[in-house]
Amino acid sequence: MRMQLVARDALIDRMDRKGFSNRRLAKYAECAPGTIDNLVNGRTQSVNNPRTAELICEALDVPLDVFFVPEISNTARRNTARKVPA
């Protein structure tokens, strides 16, 4: 399940306040530095591994749902749309 970043500005602000560079946060989150670079620079808005999102939030001392929510797949969106009562 992919996790979608919903508070990019808050992530950047928290990284600054906690003294985390992109590289340092990537090391803590056990991901490639490019993953953090892409999130911070807005080139991507999600991570493939939920554990990465958990570790980012753990490093920055915030609950997971402050920065990330589960990403709804296109299939799930279509199925939900079909279930709307008439």
C-alpha distances in whole Angstrom, upper triangle without the diagonal:
4,7,10,13,16,19,19,23,23,21,23,26,25,24,28,29,28,29,26,26,23,24,25,21,19,21,21,17,17,16,18,21,20,16,18,21,19,17,21,22,20,19,15,14,10,9,7,7,7,10,11,11,13,15,16,17,19,21,22,22,20,18,14,15,18,16,12,10,7,7,9,9,12,13,12,14,17,17,17,20,22,22,24,27,30
4,6,10,13,16,16,20,20,18,20,23,22,22,25,27,25,27,23,23,20,21,22,19,17,20,19,15,16,14,16,18,17,13,15,17,15,13,17,18,16,16,12,10,6,6,4,6,6,10,10,9,12,14,14,15,18,19,20,21,19,17,13,14,16,13,10,9,6,5,8,9,12,14,13,14,17,18,18,20,23,23,25,28,31
4,7,9,12,13,17,16,14,17,20,19,19,22,23,22,24,21,21,18,20,20,17,16,19,17,14,15,14,16,17,16,13,13,16,14,12,15,17,15,15,11,8,5,5,7,7,6,9,9,7,10,12,12,12,15,17,17,18,15,14,10,10,12,9,6,6,5,5,9,11,14,16,15,15,19,20,19,21,24,24,25,28,31
4,6,9,10,14,14,13,15,18,17,18,21,22,22,23,21,21,18,20,21,17,17,20,19,16,18,16,17,18,16,13,13,15,13,10,13,14,12,13,9,6,4,7,9,10,9,13,11,9,12,14,13,13,16,18,17,18,16,14,11,10,11,8,5,5,6,5,9,11,14,16,15,15,18,20,19,20,23,24,24,28,31
4,6,6,10,10,9,12,14,14,14,17,19,19,20,18,18,15,18,19,15,15,19,18,15,17,15,17,16,15,12,11,13,11,8,10,12,10,11,9,5,5,8,11,12,11,13,11,9,12,13,11,11,15,16,14,16,13,13,10,9,9,6,5,7,9,9,12,15,17,20,19,18,22,23,22,23,27,27,27,30,33
4,6,9,9,9,12,14,14,15,18,19,19,21,19,20,18,21,21,18,18,22,20,18,21,19,20,20,19,15,14,16,14,10,12,13,11,13,11,8,9,12,15,16,14,16,15,12,14,16,13,13,16,17,15,17,14,13,11,9,8,5,6,7,10,10,13,16,18,21,19,18,22,23,21,22,26,26,26,29,31
4,6,5,6,9,10,11,12,14,15,16,18,17,17,16,19,20,16,18,21,19,17,21,19,20,19,18,16,14,15,14,10,10,12,11,14,12,10,11,13,17,18,16,18,16,12,14,16,13,12,15,16,13,15,12,12,11,10,7,5,7,10,13,14,17,20,22,25,23,22,25,27,25,26,30,30,29,32,35
4,5,5,6,9,10,11,12,14,15,16,15,15,13,17,17,14,15,19,18,16,19,18,18,16,15,13,11,11,11,7,6,9,8,11,10,8,10,13,16,17,17,18,15,13,15,16,12,12,16,16,13,16,14,15,13,13,10,7,9,12,15,15,18,21,23,26,25,24,27,29,27,28,32,32,32,35,37
4,5,5,6,9,10,11,12,14,15,14,15,14,18,18,16,17,21,20,19,22,20,20,18,18,16,13,13,13,10,8,10,10,14,14,12,14,16,20,21,20,21,18,16,18,18,14,14,17,17,14,16,14,16,15,15,11,10,12,15,19,19,22,24,26,29,28,27,30,32,30,31,35,35,34,37,39
4,5,5,6,8,10,10,12,14,13,15,14,18,17,15,17,20,18,17,21,20,21,19,19,17,14,15,15,12,10,13,13,16,16,13,15,17,20,20,19,19,17,14,16,16,13,11,15,14,11,13,11,12,13,12,9,8,11,14,18,19,22,25,27,30,28,27,31,32,30,31,35,35,34,37,40
4,5,5,6,9,10,10,12,10,12,11,14,14,11,13,16,15,14,17,16,17,15,16,13,10,12,12,9,8,11,11,14,14,12,13,14,18,18,16,17,14,11,13,13,9,9,12,11,9,11,10,12,11,12,9,7,10,14,17,18,21,24,26,29,27,27,30,32,30,32,35,35,35,38,41
4,6,5,6,9,10,10,9,10,9,13,13,11,13,16,16,15,18,17,17,15,15,14,10,11,12,9,6,9,11,14,14,13,15,16,20,20,19,19,16,14,16,15,12,12,15,13,10,13,13,15,15,16,13,10,13,17,20,21,24,26,28,31,30,30,33,35,33,34,38,38,38,41,43
4,5,5,6,9,10,10,11,12,16,15,13,16,19,17,17,21,20,21,18,19,17,14,14,16,13,10,13,14,18,18,16,18,19,23,23,22,21,19,16,18,17,13,13,15,14,10,13,12,15,16,16,13,12,15,19,22,23,26,29,31,34,32,32,35,37,35,36,40,39,39,42,45
4,5,5,6,8,8,11,12,15,13,11,14,17,15,15,19,18,20,17,19,17,13,15,16,14,11,15,16,19,19,17,18,18,22,21,20,19,17,14,15,14,11,10,12,10,7,9,9,12,13,14,11,10,14,18,21,22,26,28,31,34,32,32,35,36,35,36,39,39,39,42,45
4,6,5,6,5,7,8,11,10,8,11,13,12,13,16,16,17,14,16,15,11,12,14,12,10,13,15,18,17,17,17,17,21,20,19,18,15,14,15,13,10,10,12,9,7,10,11,14,15,16,14,12,15,19,22,23,26,29,31,34,33,32,36,37,36,37,41,41,41,44,47
4,6,5,6,8,10,13,12,11,14,16,15,16,19,19,19,16,18,17,14,14,16,15,12,14,17,19,20,19,20,21,24,24,23,22,19,18,19,17,14,14,15,12,10,13,14,17,18,19,16,15,18,22,25,26,30,32,34,37,36,35,39,40,39,40,44,44,43,47,49
4,6,8,11,13,16,14,13,16,18,16,18,21,21,22,19,21,20,16,17,20,17,15,18,20,22,23,21,22,23,26,25,24,23,20,19,19,17,14,14,15,12,9,11,12,16,18,19,16,15,19,23,26,27,31,33,36,39,37,37,40,41,40,41,45,44,44,47,50
4,6,9,12,14,11,10,14,15,13,15,18,19,20,17,20,19,15,17,19,17,15,18,20,23,23,22,22,21,24,23,22,20,18,17,17,14,12,12,12,9,7,9,11,15,16,18,16,15,18,22,25,27,30,33,36,38,36,36,40,41,39,41,45,44,44,47,50
4,7,10,11,9,10,13,14,13,15,18,18,19,16,18,18,15,15,19,17,15,17,20,22,22,22,22,22,25,24,23,22,19,18,18,16,13,14,14,11,9,12,15,18,19,21,19,18,20,24,27,28,32,34,37,39,38,38,42,43,41,43,46,46,46,50,52
4,6,8,6,6,9,10,10,12,14,14,15,12,15,14,11,12,15,14,12,15,18,19,19,19,19,19,22,21,20,18,15,15,16,13,10,12,12,9,8,12,14,17,17,20,17,16,18,22,24,25,29,31,34,36,35,35,39,40,39,41,44,44,44,48,50
4,5,5,6,8,10,11,12,14,14,13,10,12,13,9,10,13,13,11,13,16,17,18,18,19,18,21,21,21,19,16,16,17,15,12,14,15,12,12,15,17,20,19,22,19,17,19,23,25,26,29,31,33,36,35,36,39,40,39,41,44,44,45,48,51
4,6,5,6,9,10,10,12,11,10,6,8,9,6,6,10,10,8,11,13,14,14,15,16,15,18,18,18,17,14,14,16,13,11,14,15,12,12,16,17,19,18,20,19,16,17,21,22,23,27,28,30,33,32,33,36,37,37,38,41,42,42,46,48
4,5,5,6,9,10,10,9,8,5,8,10,8,8,12,12,12,14,16,17,17,18,18,16,18,18,19,17,14,15,17,14,12,15,16,13,14,17,19,21,20,23,21,19,20,23,24,25,28,29,32,34,34,35,38,39,39,40,43,44,45,48,51
4,5,5,6,9,10,10,10,8,12,12,10,11,15,14,13,16,19,19,19,19,19,17,19,18,19,17,13,15,15,12,10,13,13,10,11,15,17,19,19,22,20,18,19,23,24,25,29,30,33,35,35,36,39,40,39,41,44,44,45,49,51
4,5,5,6,8,9,10,8,11,10,7,10,13,12,11,14,16,17,16,16,16,14,16,15,15,13,10,11,12,9,7,10,10,7,9,12,14,16,15,18,17,14,16,19,21,22,26,27,30,32,31,32,35,36,36,38,41,41,41,45,48
4,5,5,6,5,6,5,8,7,6,9,11,11,12,14,16,16,15,16,14,12,14,13,14,12,9,11,12,9,8,12,12,10,12,15,16,18,16,19,18,16,16,19,20,21,25,25,28,30,30,31,34,35,35,37,39,40,41,44,47
4,5,5,6,8,7,11,11,10,12,15,15,15,18,20,20,19,19,18,15,16,15,16,13,10,13,13,10,10,13,13,10,13,16,18,19,18,21,21,18,19,22,23,24,27,28,31,33,33,34,37,38,37,40,42,42,44,47,50
4,5,8,10,10,14,12,11,14,16,15,16,19,20,21,19,19,17,15,16,14,14,11,9,11,11,7,7,10,9,7,10,12,14,16,15,19,18,16,17,20,21,23,26,28,31,33,32,33,36,37,36,39,41,41,42,45,49
4,6,9,9,12,10,9,13,14,13,14,17,18,18,17,16,14,11,13,10,11,8,5,8,8,5,5,9,9,8,10,13,14,15,13,16,16,14,14,17,18,19,23,24,27,29,28,29,32,33,32,35,37,37,39,42,45
4,7,9,12,10,11,14,15,15,16,19,20,19,18,18,15,12,13,10,12,9,7,10,11,8,9,13,12,11,14,16,17,18,16,19,20,17,17,19,19,21,24,25,28,29,29,30,33,34,34,36,39,39,40,44,47
4,6,8,7,8,11,12,12,14,16,17,16,14,15,13,10,11,9,11,10,7,10,12,10,10,13,14,13,15,18,18,19,17,19,20,17,16,18,18,19,22,23,25,27,27,28,31,32,32,34,37,37,39,42,45
4,5,5,7,9,10,12,13,15,16,15,14,15,14,11,12,12,15,13,10,13,15,13,12,16,17,15,17,20,21,22,20,22,22,19,18,21,21,21,24,24,26,28,29,30,32,34,34,36,38,39,40,44,47
4,5,5,6,9,10,11,12,14,13,13,15,14,13,14,15,17,15,12,14,16,14,12,16,17,15,16,20,20,22,20,22,21,18,18,21,22,22,25,25,28,30,30,31,34,35,35,37,40,41,42,45,48
4,5,5,6,8,10,10,12,10,10,13,13,11,13,14,17,16,13,14,17,16,14,17,19,17,18,22,22,23,21,22,22,18,18,21,21,20,23,23,26,28,29,29,32,33,33,35,38,39,40,43,46
4,5,5,6,9,10,11,10,8,10,9,8,10,11,13,13,10,11,14,13,11,14,16,15,16,19,19,20,17,19,19,15,14,17,17,17,20,20,23,25,25,26,29,30,30,32,34,35,36,40,43
4,5,5,6,8,10,10,9,10,10,9,12,13,14,14,10,10,13,12,9,12,15,13,13,17,17,18,16,18,17,13,14,17,18,18,21,22,25,27,27,27,30,32,31,33,36,37,37,41,43
4,6,5,6,8,8,9,11,12,12,15,16,17,17,14,14,17,16,13,16,18,16,16,20,19,21,19,20,19,16,16,19,20,20,23,24,26,29,29,29,32,33,33,34,37,38,39,42,45
4,6,5,6,5,5,8,9,10,13,15,16,17,14,14,17,16,14,16,19,18,18,21,20,21,19,20,19,15,15,17,18,17,20,21,22,25,26,25,28,30,30,31,34,35,36,39,41
4,6,5,6,5,6,7,8,12,14,14,15,12,11,14,14,11,13,16,16,15,18,17,18,15,16,15,11,11,14,15,15,18,19,21,24,24,24,27,29,28,29,32,33,33,37,39
4,6,8,8,9,11,12,16,17,17,18,14,13,16,16,12,14,17,15,14,17,17,18,17,17,15,12,13,16,18,18,21,23,25,28,27,27,30,32,31,32,35,36,36,40,42
4,6,8,9,12,14,17,19,20,21,17,16,20,19,16,18,21,19,18,21,20,22,20,20,18,15,16,19,20,19,22,23,25,28,28,27,30,32,32,32,35,37,37,40,42
4,5,6,10,12,16,18,18,20,17,16,19,19,16,18,21,20,19,22,20,21,19,19,17,14,14,16,18,16,19,20,21,25,25,23,26,29,28,28,32,33,33,37,38
4,7,10,12,14,17,18,20,17,16,20,20,17,19,23,22,21,24,23,23,21,21,20,16,16,18,18,16,19,19,20,24,24,23,26,28,28,28,32,33,33,37,39
4,6,8,11,14,15,17,14,13,17,18,15,17,21,20,20,22,21,21,18,18,17,14,13,14,15,13,15,16,17,20,21,20,23,25,25,26,29,30,30,34,36
4,7,10,13,13,16,13,11,15,16,14,15,19,19,18,20,18,18,15,14,14,11,9,11,12,10,13,14,16,19,19,18,21,23,22,23,26,27,28,31,34
4,7,9,10,12,10,9,13,14,12,14,17,17,17,19,17,17,13,13,14,10,8,9,9,8,11,12,15,17,17,17,20,22,21,23,26,26,27,31,33
4,6,7,9,7,7,11,12,11,13,15,16,17,19,17,16,13,14,15,12,9,10,10,9,13,13,16,18,18,19,22,23,23,25,27,28,29,33,36
4,7,9,8,9,12,13,13,15,17,18,19,21,20,18,15,16,18,15,12,12,10,10,12,12,15,17,17,18,21,22,22,24,26,27,29,32,35
4,5,5,7,9,10,11,13,15,16,18,19,18,17,13,15,17,14,12,12,11,11,14,14,18,19,18,20,23,23,24,26,28,29,30,34,37
4,5,5,6,9,10,11,12,14,16,16,15,13,10,12,14,12,9,10,8,10,13,14,18,19,18,20,23,23,22,25,27,27,29,32,35
4,5,5,6,9,10,10,12,14,15,14,13,10,13,15,13,11,13,12,14,17,18,22,23,22,23,27,26,26,29,31,31,32,36,39
4,5,5,6,9,10,11,12,14,14,13,11,13,14,12,11,13,13,14,18,19,22,23,23,24,27,28,27,30,32,32,33,37,40
4,5,5,6,9,10,11,12,11,10,7,10,11,8,7,9,10,12,16,17,21,22,21,22,26,26,25,28,30,30,31,34,38
4,6,5,6,9,10,10,9,8,6,9,11,10,9,11,12,14,18,20,23,25,23,24,28,28,27,29,32,31,32,36,39
4,5,5,6,9,10,10,10,9,12,13,12,11,14,15,17,21,23,26,28,26,27,31,31,30,33,35,35,36,39,42
4,5,5,6,9,9,10,8,12,11,9,10,13,15,17,20,22,26,27,26,27,30,31,30,32,35,35,36,39,42
4,5,5,6,5,6,6,9,8,7,9,12,14,17,20,23,26,28,26,27,30,31,29,32,34,34,34,38,41
4,5,5,6,7,8,12,11,11,12,15,17,20,23,25,29,30,28,30,33,33,32,34,37,36,37,40,43
4,6,8,10,11,14,13,12,14,17,19,22,25,27,31,32,31,32,35,36,34,37,40,39,40,43,46
4,6,9,10,13,11,10,13,16,19,21,25,27,30,32,31,31,35,35,34,36,39,38,39,42,45
4,7,9,12,10,11,14,17,19,22,25,28,31,33,31,32,35,35,34,36,39,38,38,41,44
4,6,8,7,8,11,13,16,19,22,25,29,30,28,28,32,32,30,33,36,35,35,38,41
4,6,6,8,9,11,14,17,20,23,26,28,25,26,29,29,27,30,33,31,32,34,38
4,5,6,6,8,10,13,16,19,23,24,22,23,26,26,25,27,30,29,29,32,36
4,5,5,6,9,12,15,18,21,23,20,20,24,24,22,24,27,26,26,29,32
4,6,8,12,14,17,20,23,25,23,23,27,27,25,27,30,29,29,32,35
4,7,11,12,16,19,21,24,22,22,25,26,24,26,29,29,29,32,35
4,7,9,12,15,18,20,18,18,22,23,21,23,26,26,26,29,32
4,6,9,12,15,17,15,15,19,19,17,20,23,22,23,26,29
4,6,9,13,14,12,13,16,16,15,18,20,20,21,24,28
4,6,9,11,10,10,14,15,14,16,19,19,20,24,26
4,7,8,6,7,10,11,10,12,15,15,17,20,23
4,5,5,6,9,10,11,12,14,16,17,21,23
4,5,5,6,9,10,11,12,15,16,20,22
4,5,5,6,9,10,11,13,15,18,21
4,5,5,6,9,10,11,13,16,19
4,5,5,6,9,10,11,15,17
4,5,5,6,9,11,14,16
4,5,5,7,9,13,15
4,5,5,7,10,13
4,6,6,9,11
4,6,8,10
4,6,9
4,6
4
